[in-house]
Amino acid sequence: MQIKLQNLKRSYGDLHAVDDISLTIPSNTVFGIIGRSGAGKSTLVRLISTLEKCDEGEIYFDDKRIDNLKKDALIAQRRRIGMIFQNFNLFASRTAGENIAYPMEIQKMDKQYIAKRVKELLALVDLEGRGDAPISTLSGGQKQRIAIARALSIEPDILFCDEATSALDPQTTRSILNLIRDIQKKMSLTVVMITHQMEVVRDACEDVAVLDDGKVVEVGKVVDLFSNPQTAVTKDFLSNLADESRTDDIVRWSEGGLYTLRFKGIHTDEPVLSKITKEFDVEFNIRGGGVQNVDDLHIGTLLCDISGDKKVVSQAVKKLREYGIVVEEDK
């Protein structure tokens, strides 16, 4: 199901949490919405999921406008939306299977169907046979799997994941993201991932919108944002990947690095810097770098200084760009 937003606005007093956002989220994909704390991403999700009304603007699911639905129609629409949260929101008094069954019980579905559906969903999230387990006995990753199964129990058209991996360790995060990607493909869902973590966008999403101060400042394919970010906000998110524990993230081993070079695809395997050094009288001092896999494409990043005559350095930078390498200078 495609989601289309037109000029959405939502304010709380003088705070413009969502400030004239227009955005199209393609159907049958994993779409990321990333922003710092306070950027407006959670408010935007509440508007899209009809949990909150916008002050202005329109929301369409495919060709159907949903922001102006009456009460009964709005409730029916909400039942087509699945939600996963950071803190799981499971009932401690219910078993794993009973938590999954809860949305179906509310809709008064047949008990035999519910039992069958719970069994199917436990298998889908790799927790087959754990239906009778008390919630207190489950790990964080297992709790999130139960939350995912519960969200899928009503067979939604859209699945929202609001900071769904923020409370998990890196290894568990990767397993949950892999599960969400697999489920999206199996069920042809539209999945919207809300996060402040660029590694979540890298590992799970196909497209992404970057939010800042209630506005969309950049939107596009994830691979394009990693290889050629256009805004200071996106560049800042990418630079913060250097603090993560993954061995394929950017690692900085010394201070400095006036230039950031971004290599895409085949350029990550070519001796481009060696060619530039031979052609021009310049030297590269590498301060950090790494190669990441983004949507099965290698994206290389180098943090470096380029020393030499100012005019020659400028020529070398121009040549790098002719090779298709994105060169950013910290001025």
QUIZIJO-V36680 format. One record per residue. N is the residue number from 1. PHI is phi in whole degrees, 0 to 359 (999 if undefined). PSI is psi in whole degrees, 0 to 359 (NA if undefined). NEAR is the number of other ideal C-beta (glycine too) atoms within 8 Angstrom. Layout:
n->N phi->PHI psi->PSI near->NEAR
n->N phi->PHI psi->PSI near->NEAR
This chain:
n->1 phi->999 psi->127 near->8
n->2 phi->280 psi->141 near->11
n->3 phi->246 psi->128 near->14
n->4 phi->234 psi->125 near->9
n->5 phi->248 psi->134 near->15
n->6 phi->233 psi->110 near->9
n->7 phi->53 psi->48 near->10
n->8 phi->288 psi->137 near->16
n->9 phi->222 psi->139 near->13
n->10 phi->210 psi->123 near->12
n->11 phi->236 psi->152 near->9
n->12 phi->236 psi->96 near->5
n->13 phi->66 psi->237 near->4
n->14 phi->272 psi->357 near->4
n->15 phi->271 psi->117 near->6
n->16 phi->268 psi->85 near->10
n->17 phi->294 psi->320 near->10
n->18 phi->234 psi->117 near->13
n->19 phi->240 psi->85 near->10
n->20 phi->62 psi->56 near->8
n->21 phi->267 psi->127 near->15
n->22 phi->240 psi->130 near->8
n->23 phi->199 psi->142 near->10
n->24 phi->244 psi->124 near->7
n->25 phi->255 psi->115 near->12
n->26 phi->297 psi->155 near->9
n->27 phi->284 psi->158 near->7
n->28 phi->54 psi->54 near->7
n->29 phi->206 psi->169 near->11
n->30 phi->253 psi->112 near->11
n->31 phi->249 psi->131 near->15
n->32 phi->259 psi->140 near->16
n->33 phi->238 psi->113 near->14
n->34 phi->240 psi->144 near->16
n->35 phi->187 psi->158 near->11
n->36 phi->292 psi->170 near->7
n->37 phi->301 psi->129 near->4
n->38 phi->89 psi->3 near->4
n->39 phi->286 psi->340 near->10
n->40 phi->111 psi->3 near->15
n->41 phi->293 psi->319 near->13
n->42 phi->291 psi->322 near->8
n->43 phi->297 psi->318 near->11
n->44 phi->300 psi->318 near->14
n->45 phi->293 psi->321 near->13
n->46 phi->297 psi->326 near->9
n->47 phi->290 psi->314 near->16
n->48 phi->296 psi->322 near->11
n->49 phi->276 psi->5 near->11
n->50 phi->67 psi->16 near->13
n->51 phi->285 psi->344 near->6
n->52 phi->213 psi->148 near->8
n->53 phi->269 psi->143 near->5
n->54 phi->279 psi->154 near->12
n->55 phi->285 psi->321 near->7
n->56 phi->215 psi->160 near->6
n->57 phi->106 psi->178 near->13
n->58 phi->224 psi->147 near->10
n->59 phi->233 psi->129 near->16
n->60 phi->238 psi->135 near->13
n->61 phi->254 psi->112 near->11
n->62 phi->56 psi->237 near->7
n->63 phi->259 psi->9 near->3
n->64 phi->260 psi->123 near->6
n->65 phi->284 psi->131 near->7
n->66 phi->240 psi->350 near->11
n->67 phi->285 psi->344 near->11
n->68 phi->248 psi->19 near->5
n->69 phi->290 psi->149 near->8
n->70 phi->284 psi->170 near->5
n->71 phi->308 psi->306 near->5
n->72 phi->295 psi->318 near->6
n->73 phi->292 psi->325 near->8
n->74 phi->293 psi->318 near->11
n->75 phi->297 psi->318 near->8
n->76 phi->297 psi->322 near->8
n->77 phi->292 psi->319 near->12
n->78 phi->299 psi->331 near->10
n->79 phi->289 psi->350 near->8
n->80 phi->262 psi->9 near->9
n->81 phi->240 psi->129 near->13
n->82 phi->258 psi->145 near->10
n->83 phi->229 psi->136 near->9
n->84 phi->236 psi->135 near->12
n->85 phi->242 psi->165 near->10
n->86 phi->299 psi->318 near->8
n->87 phi->261 psi->20 near->5
n->88 phi->72 psi->315 near->11
n->89 phi->57 psi->42 near->5
n->90 phi->268 psi->156 near->11
n->91 phi->276 psi->117 near->8
n->92 phi->295 psi->334 near->6
n->93 phi->280 psi->352 near->3
n->94 phi->250 psi->152 near->9
n->95 phi->287 psi->174 near->10
n->96 phi->302 psi->313 near->16
n->97 phi->294 psi->322 near->11
n->98 phi->292 psi->328 near->9
n->99 phi->295 psi->317 near->14
n->100 phi->296 psi->324 near->15
n->101 phi->286 psi->338 near->13
n->102 phi->307 psi->309 near->11
n->103 phi->300 psi->327 near->9
n->104 phi->286 psi->325 near->12
n->105 phi->295 psi->320 near->9
n->106 phi->301 psi->323 near->6
n->107 phi->274 psi->7 near->8
n->108 phi->57 psi->44 near->4
n->109 phi->284 psi->160 near->8
n->110 phi->300 psi->137 near->5
n->111 phi->298 psi->322 near->6
n->112 phi->294 psi->320 near->6
n->113 phi->296 psi->317 near->9
n->114 phi->300 psi->314 near->12
n->115 phi->299 psi->318 near->9
n->116 phi->294 psi->317 near->8
n->117 phi->294 psi->319 near->12
n->118 phi->300 psi->316 near->14
n->119 phi->298 psi->317 near->10
n->120 phi->297 psi->317 near->8
n->121 phi->288 psi->324 near->13
n->122 phi->299 psi->320 near->16
n->123 phi->293 psi->322 near->9
n->124 phi->298 psi->323 near->10
n->125 phi->261 psi->18 near->11
n->126 phi->62 psi->38 near->7
n->127 phi->232 psi->37 near->12
n->128 phi->303 psi->133 near->7
n->129 phi->85 psi->1 near->5
n->130 phi->256 psi->17 near->11
n->131 phi->298 psi->329 near->11
n->132 phi->270 psi->2 near->6
n->133 phi->289 psi->132 near->9
n->134 phi->296 psi->145 near->7
n->135 phi->302 psi->326 near->14
n->136 phi->295 psi->342 near->5
n->137 phi->268 psi->357 near->5
n->138 phi->266 psi->148 near->11
n->139 phi->285 psi->171 near->6
n->140 phi->301 psi->317 near->10
n->141 phi->295 psi->321 near->10
n->142 phi->292 psi->321 near->11
n->143 phi->299 psi->319 near->12
n->144 phi->292 psi->327 near->15
n->145 phi->295 psi->321 near->13
n->146 phi->295 psi->320 near->17
n->147 phi->297 psi->322 near->15
n->148 phi->294 psi->315 near->14
n->149 phi->299 psi->319 near->15
n->150 phi->298 psi->317 near->13
n->151 phi->296 psi->330 near->12
n->152 phi->273 psi->350 near->14
n->153 phi->299 psi->330 near->13
n->154 phi->269 psi->9 near->11
n->155 phi->53 psi->63 near->4
n->156 phi->288 psi->160 near->11
n->157 phi->273 psi->331 near->8
n->158 phi->229 psi->139 near->15
n->159 phi->239 psi->119 near->17
n->160 phi->261 psi->132 near->14
n->161 phi->241 psi->101 near->12
n->162 phi->265 psi->98 near->11
n->163 phi->53 psi->43 near->10
n->164 phi->294 psi->341 near->13
n->165 phi->244 psi->6 near->13
n->166 phi->296 psi->333 near->9
n->167 phi->267 psi->7 near->7
n->168 phi->249 psi->155 near->11
n->169 phi->287 psi->163 near->6
n->170 phi->304 psi->318 near->9
n->171 phi->294 psi->316 near->6
n->172 phi->294 psi->322 near->13
n->173 phi->304 psi->313 near->12
n->174 phi->297 psi->322 near->9
n->175 phi->292 psi->323 near->9
n->176 phi->291 psi->319 near->15
n->177 phi->296 psi->320 near->12
n->178 phi->297 psi->320 near->8
n->179 phi->297 psi->315 near->12
n->180 phi->297 psi->319 near->16
n->181 phi->296 psi->318 near->10
n->182 phi->295 psi->317 near->8
n->183 phi->295 psi->319 near->13
n->184 phi->302 psi->317 near->14
n->185 phi->291 psi->318 near->7
n->186 phi->294 psi->323 near->7
n->187 phi->255 psi->0 near->7
n->188 phi->53 psi->45 near->6
n->189 phi->275 psi->157 near->11
n->190 phi->265 psi->115 near->15
n->191 phi->250 psi->129 near->13
n->192 phi->245 psi->116 near->15
n->193 phi->260 psi->119 near->15
n->194 phi->257 psi->126 near->14
n->195 phi->203 psi->161 near->14
n->196 phi->248 psi->9 near->9
n->197 phi->251 psi->116 near->9
n->198 phi->293 psi->332 near->10
n->199 phi->292 psi->332 near->11
n->200 phi->293 psi->316 near->15
n->201 phi->300 psi->314 near->14
n->202 phi->299 psi->317 near->12
n->203 phi->272 psi->344 near->7
n->204 phi->236 psi->331 near->11
n->205 phi->259 psi->154 near->12
n->206 phi->262 psi->321 near->8
n->207 phi->232 psi->160 near->13
n->208 phi->209 psi->146 near->14
n->209 phi->243 psi->132 near->12
n->210 phi->259 psi->124 near->15
n->211 phi->255 psi->144 near->14
n->212 phi->209 psi->125 near->11
n->213 phi->54 psi->43 near->7
n->214 phi->80 psi->4 near->11
n->215 phi->237 psi->154 near->10
n->216 phi->276 psi->116 near->10
n->217 phi->259 psi->344 near->9
n->218 phi->199 psi->142 near->12
n->219 phi->211 psi->143 near->8
n->220 phi->164 psi->190 near->8
n->221 phi->294 psi->142 near->9
n->222 phi->301 psi->318 near->15
n->223 phi->297 psi->326 near->11
n->224 phi->288 psi->322 near->8
n->225 phi->293 psi->325 near->14
n->226 phi->287 psi->324 near->12
n->227 phi->272 psi->338 near->11
n->228 phi->206 psi->67 near->8
n->229 phi->295 psi->143 near->9
n->230 phi->256 psi->339 near->6
n->231 phi->240 psi->158 near->10
n->232 phi->297 psi->327 near->5
n->233 phi->296 psi->313 near->12
n->234 phi->295 psi->318 near->13
n->235 phi->298 psi->323 near->11
n->236 phi->294 psi->318 near->8
n->237 phi->299 psi->317 near->11
n->238 phi->294 psi->321 near->12
n->239 phi->293 psi->331 near->8
n->240 phi->286 psi->347 near->8
n->241 phi->297 psi->340 near->13
n->242 phi->297 psi->341 near->11
n->243 phi->271 psi->356 near->4
n->244 phi->277 psi->165 near->8
n->245 phi->271 psi->352 near->4
n->246 phi->292 psi->141 near->7
n->247 phi->287 psi->342 near->3
n->248 phi->263 psi->8 near->7
n->249 phi->275 psi->172 near->12
n->250 phi->289 psi->131 near->13
n->251 phi->241 psi->128 near->8
n->252 phi->257 psi->125 near->9
n->253 phi->247 psi->359 near->5
n->254 phi->203 psi->161 near->6
n->255 phi->288 psi->164 near->4
n->256 phi->103 psi->196 near->8
n->257 phi->102 psi->70 near->12
n->258 phi->290 psi->333 near->8
n->259 phi->245 psi->141 near->13
n->260 phi->245 psi->121 near->11
n->261 phi->253 psi->131 near->13
n->262 phi->242 psi->120 near->14
n->263 phi->253 psi->141 near->14
n->264 phi->233 psi->133 near->14
n->265 phi->65 psi->235 near->7
n->266 phi->295 psi->336 near->5
n->267 phi->296 psi->339 near->12
n->268 phi->291 psi->342 near->11
n->269 phi->254 psi->1 near->5
n->270 phi->260 psi->145 near->7
n->271 phi->280 psi->60 near->5
n->272 phi->296 psi->316 near->11
n->273 phi->295 psi->324 near->8
n->274 phi->297 psi->318 near->7
n->275 phi->297 psi->317 near->8
n->276 phi->295 psi->319 near->13
n->277 phi->298 psi->322 near->10
n->278 phi->288 psi->325 near->5
n->279 phi->279 psi->328 near->7
n->280 phi->236 psi->154 near->11
n->281 phi->274 psi->67 near->5
n->282 phi->227 psi->162 near->12
n->283 phi->231 psi->142 near->7
n->284 phi->256 psi->128 near->10
n->285 phi->249 psi->104 near->9
n->286 phi->282 psi->124 near->8
n->287 phi->256 psi->344 near->12
n->288 phi->175 psi->171 near->13
n->289 phi->167 psi->181 near->11
n->290 phi->173 psi->165 near->11
n->291 phi->237 psi->125 near->10
n->292 phi->245 psi->151 near->14
n->293 phi->262 psi->114 near->8
n->294 phi->240 psi->110 near->12
n->295 phi->54 psi->46 near->7
n->296 phi->66 psi->21 near->4
n->297 phi->235 psi->134 near->9
n->298 phi->282 psi->129 near->12
n->299 phi->240 psi->116 near->15
n->300 phi->259 psi->144 near->14
n->301 phi->228 psi->130 near->14
n->302 phi->237 psi->133 near->11
n->303 phi->256 psi->121 near->13
n->304 phi->208 psi->166 near->13
n->305 phi->250 psi->147 near->10
n->306 phi->240 psi->117 near->13
n->307 phi->252 psi->148 near->7
n->308 phi->147 psi->182 near->11
n->309 phi->303 psi->137 near->6
n->310 phi->304 psi->318 near->6
n->311 phi->293 psi->319 near->6
n->312 phi->291 psi->321 near->11
n->313 phi->300 psi->318 near->13
n->314 phi->298 psi->320 near->8
n->315 phi->294 psi->322 near->9
n->316 phi->295 psi->319 near->14
n->317 phi->296 psi->319 near->12
n->318 phi->299 psi->319 near->8
n->319 phi->294 psi->321 near->11
n->320 phi->302 psi->317 near->12
n->321 phi->292 psi->328 near->10
n->322 phi->294 psi->332 near->6
n->323 phi->286 psi->354 near->9
n->324 phi->92 psi->13 near->6
n->325 phi->267 psi->134 near->11
n->326 phi->279 psi->126 near->9
n->327 phi->242 psi->120 near->11
n->328 phi->247 psi->133 near->9
n->329 phi->249 psi->128 near->7
n->330 phi->277 psi->98 near->7
n->331 phi->270 psi->NA near->2
